[in-house]
Amino acid sequence: MGKRYPVLNIDIKKLVNNARIITEKCNENGIDTACVIKGYNGIPEVAEEMAKCGCSQVASSRIDQLKDVKLRGMAMDTLLLRIPMMSELEEVIRYADISLNSQRETLVELDRMAVENNTKHRVILMRDLGDLREGIFDRDEFIETACFIENSLKGLVLEGIGTNLSCYGSVAPTEKNLSMLVEDAEEIEKLIDRKLRYVSGGATTTLPLFYRNKLPKGINHLRLGESIICAMDLPLYWDTDIEGLEKGVFTMDAQIIEIRRKPSYPIGEKCVNAFGETPEYEDRGIRLRALLAVGNRDVGDYSSLEPIDEGVELVGASSDHLIVDIEEAGREYAIGDIMKFNMYYQAVLFASDNRLMNIELNR
Ligand SMILES: *Cc1c(COP(=O)(O)O)cnc(C)c1O
């Protein structure tokens, strides 16, 4: 049998290049980084390469992915990004060296297990500065909880504090909100009479502030995934272009199964599409289109793809089909031809965790 499609191509050289550029710039400014592997399902071979960039931890929201990193024998600290579930604490102790936390009940139980296992587990306590996903919102409660970990939970080490922004509430990291985190750190350090190892100032979305030299002094840790794996996201959403970052770490190849000239406006009584939605259709007359054997099931929403071939336009998709307009394409296509796409974060996220996708690493 020949090559199977669709293919998810992973360009390791580009990934390592991007990871190095960002990590080195952070390190030069006294900032440690955690390389976040959840965006590509933590594929261990890829995580291993990404981790060679000089980062301090390998991080994921999923403990299973950190377990794979450890079982692969990688000698890296692992960082669990999602507040642990009560049902996974045993694995957290075993496979995560550090975890982000916000809940006292969970911390108490985590402490009990660490003591039971004769080990120390490091935690970063999360403050919510307005994005309203995880973290302690009330400042007094936050500082009290930090001291509680330091003074009462002997199986835990308070490694530092952190925050997460622009995830739920679309709140941007700013000098103002991140300065609050630095002030919290100073207050806690006074109360516990020692320095905190980390003040973790967010994810990829904190990079624009950092690259504009506006990151408050005192932030010394960032947790970075998206900027490394999808270099197209920062310019698009954050108006930040980091020199040297390469697009195309992840690309997808899909095969053409139909090529026909068809009207661009659907014919018949209007109802709903495959997803119960009623999209707008533009009437552009009769157009040459190609149908590809890939769909939203593979990439989340098809709009997270970007055709690489000149003049190809996305038209629409259902679960297993993608329609592209090739009327003005720079070349001719035949049935069985392969079309290539750049991928935004969502497409990488879905495609990398899809057993129908043929994953190829290019070194
Ligand atoms: C996913 C996640 C990150 C990394 O986000 P990117 O946008 O991929 O850089 C950092 N911190 C937390 C808490 C996360 O959940």
The ligand as a Tripos MOL2 file, in Angstrom:
@<TRIPOS>MOLECULE
LIG
   15    15     1     0     0
SMALL
NO_CHARGES

@<TRIPOS>ATOM
      1 C1         -1.7100   25.9860   28.2530 C.3       1 LIG1
      2 C2         -1.1250   26.7200   29.3770 C.ar      1 LIG1
      3 C3          0.0600   27.4360   29.1870 C.ar      1 LIG1
      4 C4          0.7550   27.5570   27.8580 C.3       1 LIG1
      5 O1         -0.0020   28.3070   26.9560 O.3       1 LIG1
      6 P1          0.5250   28.6740   25.5010 P.3       1 LIG1
      7 O2         -0.4870   29.6100   24.9990 O.co2     1 LIG1
      8 O3          0.5620   27.4070   24.7100 O.co2     1 LIG1
      9 O4          1.8700   29.2880   25.6030 O.co2     1 LIG1
     10 C5          0.5850   28.0830   30.2960 C.ar      1 LIG1
     11 N1         -0.0140   28.0280   31.4960 N.ar      1 LIG1
     12 C6         -1.1510   27.3510   31.7050 C.ar      1 LIG1
     13 C7         -1.7650   27.3510   33.0610 C.3       1 LIG1
     14 C8         -1.7530   26.6830   30.6580 C.ar      1 LIG1
     15 O5         -2.8800   26.0030   30.8680 O.3       1 LIG1
@<TRIPOS>BOND
     1     1     2 1
     2     2     3 ar
     3     2    14 ar
     4     3     4 1
     5     3    10 ar
     6     4     5 1
     7     5     6 1
     8     6     7 2
     9     6     8 1
    10     6     9 1
    11    10    11 ar
    12    11    12 ar
    13    12    13 1
    14    12    14 ar
    15    14    15 1
@<TRIPOS>SUBSTRUCTURE
     1 LIG1         1 GROUP 0 **** ****
